[in-house]
Amino acid sequence: MWLWLRWCLFSGWRSVFSTVIHNGAALRDITGMSIPRQLLWLVRYSIGWCIHPHELYNLALTKAGANPLFYVFDSETAGFHKLCNKRHPNSAEDIKLLRDKYAFASLMETQRINMAHTYTVHNASKTPSKLIDLYPNDAQEVFCKLRSSNGGRAAFWARKNGQTLCGGTLSGERLIDNDRVEDAWQNLCGKGEVLVQAYLKNHHSFDNLLDTDAPITLRVMTVKNKHMAVENAQLEVPVSSTSPNGPNGKVRYIFVAIEVTTGRIDLSQTIESHAPNEQKSLYDLLSNMPEKLHYWDEIYKHSKYMHDTSLDLWAVAWDWVITADGPFLLEGNSGFRLGAPQMQYGGFIQVAAQSDT
C-alpha cells in the first residue's frame, strides 16, 4: 500500500517529468506528438496504471493502435513467466537446469550442440586462486562468468600476453593491466562459482560493425504452447557510447530485428525506432551488415529442438555467437525480459489470450 501511495503521490510524478525532459523532444521529432500530449498520456498510464514512463517510451507505445495494457513490463516479467509455466509441470526443475550453466552445457554437448568450451569451474570459497594462475595454457583469450546468473552480471573477458593480462567488461570498462583484471576476477568470484570459458570471436561478416571487444550475440526466443515455435530473434550489437567517459567509454547495445522465417536482417525497424538525428549514423553503421545471418537454418533448427526435447518451459531465450567455425551456444535463459520481442510482435498479454482461443 505504501509503495503504491509513494508512486502516485511522489515518485511517479518525478519519473514522468524526468522522462519527458530527457526523451520528449526526440519522441516529438519521431512521431509529431507534442510534449503537452506526452505529459497527459504519461499521467494516464504511469500514474493511473503504475507503468514506469521509461518503459512506455522504450517500447514505443505512443504509436497509433498500441495499447500499453496488453504489454508485460519489467516489474511483471517474473510473474508472467510463472503464470505461463503453470501449464508445464516440470518447469521448476528445468529452470534450475538452465540456471546451472555448466550442467546445461554438459547436457547440450551430449546432443552435439556446439557450446562455448569451459576450461575451469572455479569455487573461490574452497580454493582461492588468481586468474593468471588458472589461465589455460592453450588459450590467448578467455571469458569469465558466473555459473548461475542471467544478464552477464560482473562477467568480463581477458587476454594474456606473456605474464600480462588485460581485458574488458561487457559494459565497456577497460581492464588495462593485471591489477584491473584481478580486481574484476575477485569481484566475480565473490558472487559465486565461476566458469572460465573460451572467448568466441564473431564471424568475419561482422568485422565492420565491431568497434568494441564485446562480441555480437544473437538471442533467439522459442515458445512452447500448442506448437513449438521460434517467436523472435534479434542481434545484440555493442557499440561505443557517443559520450565516452575518459579511457573507459561505456558500451550501449543496439537491438537489430531478424526475420525468423528467413534469417534476413530487418534494418528498417531498428533505424526507424531511433531519433532522426541518430538515424543516419545508425544506418551508416548497420548498412555494413550481411543481408542474412550465416548458419541461420542451423540455429533455427537447434533452438527449436533443444526446447522441444529437453525443456518443459513456456519460453526460452537462447544466446548464440556466430563464428567462422559455425554457431556456438552460450546459454539458455528463463525469466528473461520481454521488451524487445514485444516491440517486434506486440504485447504478450494479448498474444497469450489469443493463443488460448
C-alpha positions as CSV (number, residue, x, y, z in Angstrom):
1,M,0.0,0.0,0.0
2,W,2.8,2.4,0.9
3,L,4.7,1.7,-2.4
4,W,1.5,2.5,-4.3
5,L,0.9,5.7,-2.4
6,R,4.5,6.8,-2.8
7,W,4.4,6.2,-6.6
8,C,1.0,8.0,-7.1
9,L,1.9,11.0,-4.8
10,F,5.6,11.5,-5.3
11,S,8.0,9.2,-7.3
12,G,5.6,8.6,-10.2
13,W,5.3,12.3,-11.0
14,R,9.0,12.8,-10.7
15,S,9.6,9.9,-13.1
16,V,7.0,11.3,-15.6
17,F,8.6,14.8,-15.7
18,S,12.2,13.4,-15.8
19,T,11.3,11.1,-18.7
20,V,9.7,13.9,-20.7
21,I,12.6,16.2,-20.1
22,H,15.1,13.7,-21.4
23,N,13.1,12.0,-24.1
24,G,10.2,14.3,-25.0
25,A,11.9,16.3,-27.8
26,A,13.2,13.1,-29.5
27,L,9.8,11.5,-29.4
28,R,8.2,14.7,-30.8
29,D,10.6,14.6,-33.7
30,I,9.8,11.0,-34.5
31,T,6.0,10.9,-34.0
32,G,4.9,14.5,-34.0
33,M,3.3,14.0,-30.6
34,S,3.6,17.4,-28.7
35,I,5.2,17.5,-25.3
36,P,1.9,18.5,-23.5
37,R,0.1,15.5,-25.1
38,Q,3.0,13.3,-24.0
39,L,2.6,14.5,-20.4
40,L,-1.2,13.8,-20.4
41,W,-0.6,10.4,-21.9
42,L,2.1,9.5,-19.4
43,V,-0.1,10.7,-16.5
44,R,-2.9,8.3,-17.7
45,Y,-0.7,5.2,-17.8
46,S,2.2,6.0,-15.4
47,I,0.1,7.4,-12.6
48,G,-3.2,5.7,-13.4
49,W,-1.8,2.3,-14.1
50,C,1.6,2.5,-12.4
51,I,3.6,1.7,-15.5
52,H,7.1,3.3,-15.5
53,P,7.3,6.1,-18.1
54,H,10.7,5.0,-19.2
55,E,9.3,1.6,-20.3
56,L,6.4,3.2,-22.1
57,Y,8.9,5.2,-24.2
58,N,11.3,2.3,-24.7
59,L,8.6,0.1,-26.1
60,A,7.4,2.9,-28.4
61,L,3.8,2.6,-27.1
62,T,2.9,6.1,-28.2
63,K,2.4,4.8,-31.7
64,A,-1.1,4.6,-33.0
65,G,-3.0,1.4,-32.1
66,A,-0.7,0.4,-29.3
67,N,-2.4,-0.5,-26.0
68,P,0.0,-0.4,-23.1
69,L,-2.3,-2.7,-21.1
70,F,-1.5,-5.6,-23.4
71,Y,2.2,-5.4,-22.6
72,V,4.3,-7.1,-20.0
73,F,6.7,-4.7,-18.2
74,D,9.8,-5.4,-16.2
75,S,8.1,-5.4,-12.8
76,E,5.6,-8.0,-14.2
77,T,8.0,-10.2,-16.1
78,A,8.7,-12.8,-13.3
79,G,5.0,-13.2,-12.6
80,F,4.1,-13.6,-16.3
81,H,6.7,-16.3,-16.8
82,K,5.5,-18.1,-13.7
83,L,1.9,-17.9,-14.9
84,C,2.7,-19.2,-18.4
85,N,4.8,-22.0,-16.9
86,K,1.9,-23.3,-14.8
87,R,0.9,-25.4,-17.9
88,H,4.4,-27.1,-17.8
89,P,4.6,-29.5,-14.8
90,N,8.4,-29.9,-15.0
91,S,9.2,-26.2,-15.3
92,A,10.7,-25.8,-11.8
93,E,13.3,-28.5,-12.4
94,D,14.1,-27.1,-15.9
95,I,14.6,-23.6,-14.6
96,K,17.2,-24.9,-12.1
97,L,18.9,-26.7,-15.0
98,L,19.1,-23.5,-17.1
99,R,20.5,-21.6,-14.2
100,D,23.4,-24.0,-13.9
101,K,25.2,-23.0,-17.0
102,Y,27.8,-25.8,-16.7
103,A,25.3,-28.6,-16.1
104,F,23.2,-27.4,-19.0
105,A,26.2,-27.1,-21.3
106,S,27.2,-30.7,-20.5
107,L,23.7,-31.9,-21.4
108,M,23.7,-30.0,-24.7
109,E,27.1,-31.3,-25.7
110,T,25.7,-34.9,-25.4
111,Q,23.2,-33.7,-28.1
112,R,26.0,-32.5,-30.3
113,I,25.2,-28.8,-29.8
114,N,28.3,-26.6,-30.2
115,M,28.9,-24.9,-26.8
116,A,31.5,-22.4,-25.6
117,H,34.2,-24.6,-24.2
118,T,34.7,-24.5,-20.4
119,Y,38.3,-24.7,-19.2
120,T,37.7,-24.4,-15.5
121,V,34.9,-24.3,-12.9
122,H,36.3,-22.3,-10.0
123,N,34.9,-22.1,-6.5
124,A,36.9,-19.4,-4.7
125,S,35.4,-20.2,-1.3
126,K,37.1,-23.6,-1.4
127,T,40.4,-22.9,-3.3
128,P,41.1,-19.1,-3.7
129,S,43.3,-18.5,-6.8
130,K,44.3,-15.7,-9.0
131,L,43.1,-15.8,-12.6
132,I,46.6,-15.8,-14.0
133,D,47.4,-19.0,-12.1
134,L,44.3,-20.7,-13.5
135,Y,44.8,-19.4,-17.1
136,P,44.7,-22.3,-19.6
137,N,48.0,-22.8,-21.4
138,D,46.4,-23.2,-24.8
139,A,44.2,-20.1,-24.7
140,Q,45.1,-16.5,-25.6
141,E,41.6,-15.1,-24.6
142,V,39.1,-16.3,-22.1
143,F,35.6,-15.2,-21.0
144,C,34.8,-15.4,-17.3
145,K,31.2,-15.5,-16.0
146,L,29.1,-16.8,-13.1
147,R,28.0,-20.4,-13.2
148,S,24.5,-19.4,-12.2
149,S,23.4,-15.9,-13.4
150,N,21.5,-14.1,-16.1
151,G,22.4,-11.0,-17.9
152,G,26.2,-11.4,-17.8
153,R,26.4,-9.9,-14.2
154,A,30.1,-9.0,-13.5
155,A,31.3,-11.0,-16.5
156,F,34.4,-10.0,-18.3
157,W,36.9,-11.2,-20.9
158,A,40.7,-11.3,-20.6
159,R,43.7,-11.6,-22.9
160,K,47.1,-13.0,-21.9
161,N,50.4,-11.8,-23.4
162,G,53.3,-13.5,-21.6
163,Q,52.6,-12.9,-17.9
164,T,50.5,-9.8,-18.5
165,L,46.7,-9.7,-18.6
166,C,44.3,-7.1,-20.0
167,G,40.6,-7.3,-20.9
168,G,37.3,-5.6,-20.6
169,T,33.7,-5.9,-19.2
170,L,30.5,-6.2,-21.2
171,S,29.6,-2.6,-20.2
172,G,32.8,-1.3,-21.9
173,E,35.1,-0.8,-18.9
174,R,38.7,-1.5,-19.9
175,L,40.9,-3.7,-17.7
176,I,44.2,-2.3,-18.7
177,D,46.6,-4.3,-16.6
178,N,47.0,-7.3,-14.2
179,D,45.6,-5.4,-11.2
180,R,42.4,-4.4,-13.0
181,V,41.8,-7.9,-14.3
182,E,42.5,-9.4,-10.9
183,D,40.0,-6.9,-9.3
184,A,37.4,-8.0,-11.8
185,W,38.2,-11.6,-11.1
186,Q,37.9,-11.3,-7.4
187,N,34.7,-9.3,-7.7
188,L,33.2,-12.1,-9.9
189,C,34.5,-14.9,-7.5
190,G,32.8,-13.1,-4.6
191,K,29.4,-13.7,-6.2
192,G,29.6,-17.5,-6.7
193,E,31.2,-20.2,-8.7
194,V,32.9,-19.0,-11.9
195,L,33.2,-20.5,-15.3
196,V,36.4,-19.8,-17.3
197,Q,35.4,-20.3,-20.9
198,A,36.8,-19.9,-24.4
199,Y,36.3,-16.4,-25.8
200,L,34.3,-16.6,-29.0
201,K,35.1,-14.4,-31.9
202,N,32.4,-13.2,-34.3
203,H,32.2,-14.3,-37.9
204,H,34.2,-12.0,-40.3
205,S,30.9,-10.7,-41.8
206,F,30.5,-8.7,-38.6
207,D,34.0,-7.1,-38.8
208,N,32.9,-3.7,-40.0
209,L,30.4,-3.5,-37.1
210,L,32.8,-4.2,-34.2
211,D,34.2,-1.1,-32.6
212,T,34.4,-2.8,-29.1
213,D,35.8,-6.0,-27.9
214,A,32.4,-7.3,-26.7
215,P,31.0,-9.9,-29.1
216,I,27.8,-9.6,-31.1
217,T,25.3,-12.1,-29.7
218,L,22.1,-13.5,-31.3
219,R,19.2,-14.0,-29.0
220,V,16.6,-16.5,-30.3
221,M,13.3,-16.8,-28.3
222,T,11.4,-20.1,-28.6
223,V,7.9,-20.6,-27.2
224,K,6.1,-23.9,-26.4
225,N,2.3,-23.6,-26.3
226,K,0.2,-25.8,-28.5
227,H,3.0,-25.8,-31.0
228,M,6.8,-25.3,-30.8
229,A,7.8,-22.0,-32.5
230,V,10.7,-19.6,-32.8
231,E,8.9,-16.4,-31.7
232,N,11.6,-13.8,-32.0
233,A,15.2,-13.3,-32.9
234,Q,17.5,-10.2,-32.6
235,L,21.1,-9.3,-32.8
236,E,22.6,-7.5,-29.8
237,V,25.2,-5.2,-31.3
238,P,27.6,-3.5,-28.9
239,V,28.8,0.0,-29.9
240,S,30.9,2.6,-28.2
241,S,28.9,5.3,-26.4
242,T,28.9,8.6,-28.2
243,S,30.0,10.2,-24.9
244,P,32.9,8.1,-23.6
245,N,34.0,8.7,-20.1
246,G,37.7,9.1,-20.4
247,P,39.5,5.8,-21.1
248,N,36.6,3.7,-20.0
249,G,33.9,4.6,-22.6
250,K,30.7,2.7,-21.9
251,V,29.1,0.4,-24.4
252,R,25.5,0.6,-25.5
253,Y,23.6,-2.2,-27.3
254,I,21.6,-1.8,-30.5
255,F,19.0,-4.5,-31.0
256,V,18.5,-5.5,-34.6
257,A,15.4,-7.5,-35.6
258,I,15.8,-10.7,-37.5
259,E,13.0,-12.2,-39.7
260,V,12.6,-15.6,-38.1
261,T,11.3,-17.3,-41.2
262,T,14.3,-16.4,-43.4
263,G,17.1,-15.2,-41.1
264,R,17.2,-11.9,-43.0
265,I,18.2,-8.7,-41.1
266,D,15.5,-6.1,-40.7
267,L,17.3,-2.8,-40.6
268,S,14.2,-0.6,-41.2
269,Q,12.5,-1.4,-37.9
270,T,15.7,-0.8,-36.0
271,I,16.6,2.5,-37.6
272,E,13.0,3.9,-37.5
273,S,12.8,3.4,-33.8
274,H,15.6,5.9,-33.2
275,A,15.5,9.7,-33.2
276,P,16.0,11.4,-36.6
277,N,19.4,12.9,-35.6
278,E,20.6,9.3,-34.9
279,Q,19.3,7.6,-37.9
280,K,22.0,8.5,-40.4
281,S,24.9,7.4,-38.2
282,L,22.9,4.2,-37.3
283,Y,22.3,3.5,-41.0
284,D,26.0,4.0,-41.8
285,L,26.9,1.5,-39.1
286,L,24.3,-1.2,-39.8
287,S,24.4,-1.0,-43.6
288,N,27.6,-3.0,-43.4
289,M,25.8,-6.0,-42.0
290,P,25.1,-9.0,-44.2
291,E,21.7,-9.3,-45.7
292,K,21.1,-12.7,-44.0
293,L,22.7,-14.3,-41.0
294,H,25.2,-17.1,-41.6
295,Y,24.1,-20.5,-40.3
296,W,20.5,-19.3,-39.6
297,D,18.8,-22.5,-40.6
298,E,21.0,-24.5,-38.2
299,I,20.4,-22.0,-35.4
300,Y,16.7,-22.1,-36.0
301,K,16.6,-25.9,-36.0
302,H,18.7,-26.4,-32.9
303,S,16.9,-23.7,-30.9
304,K,13.5,-25.4,-31.5
305,Y,15.0,-28.9,-31.0
306,M,16.6,-28.1,-27.6
307,H,13.5,-26.5,-26.2
308,D,11.2,-29.2,-27.6
309,T,13.2,-32.2,-26.4
310,S,15.0,-31.0,-23.3
311,L,12.9,-28.3,-21.5
312,D,9.3,-28.1,-20.3
313,L,9.0,-24.4,-20.2
314,W,6.8,-21.8,-21.8
315,A,9.7,-19.7,-23.3
316,V,13.5,-19.9,-23.5
317,A,15.9,-17.3,-24.8
318,W,19.0,-18.8,-26.5
319,D,22.1,-16.8,-26.7
320,W,24.3,-17.7,-29.7
321,V,27.6,-16.3,-31.1
322,I,28.1,-16.8,-34.8
323,T,31.8,-17.6,-35.5
324,A,33.8,-18.6,-38.6
325,D,33.5,-22.2,-37.3
326,G,29.7,-22.1,-37.0
327,P,27.2,-21.1,-34.4
328,F,28.1,-21.7,-30.7
329,L,25.5,-21.6,-27.9
330,L,26.5,-19.5,-24.9
331,E,23.5,-20.4,-22.7
332,G,19.7,-20.7,-22.4
333,N,17.7,-18.3,-20.2
334,S,14.3,-18.4,-18.5
335,G,12.6,-15.5,-16.8
336,F,14.1,-13.1,-19.3
337,R,12.8,-9.6,-20.1
338,L,10.2,-9.4,-22.8
339,G,10.6,-5.8,-24.0
340,A,12.4,-6.5,-27.3
341,P,10.1,-9.3,-28.7
342,Q,7.1,-7.2,-27.7
343,M,8.4,-4.3,-29.8
344,Q,8.5,-6.6,-32.8
345,Y,5.3,-8.6,-32.3
346,G,3.1,-6.7,-29.9
347,G,2.0,-7.2,-26.3
348,F,2.4,-10.7,-24.9
349,I,-0.8,-10.5,-22.8
350,Q,-2.8,-10.1,-26.0
351,V,-0.8,-12.8,-27.7
352,A,-1.3,-15.2,-24.8
353,A,-5.0,-14.5,-24.7
354,Q,-5.3,-15.2,-28.5
355,S,-3.4,-18.5,-28.1
356,D,-6.0,-19.7,-25.6
357,T,-8.9,-19.2,-28.0
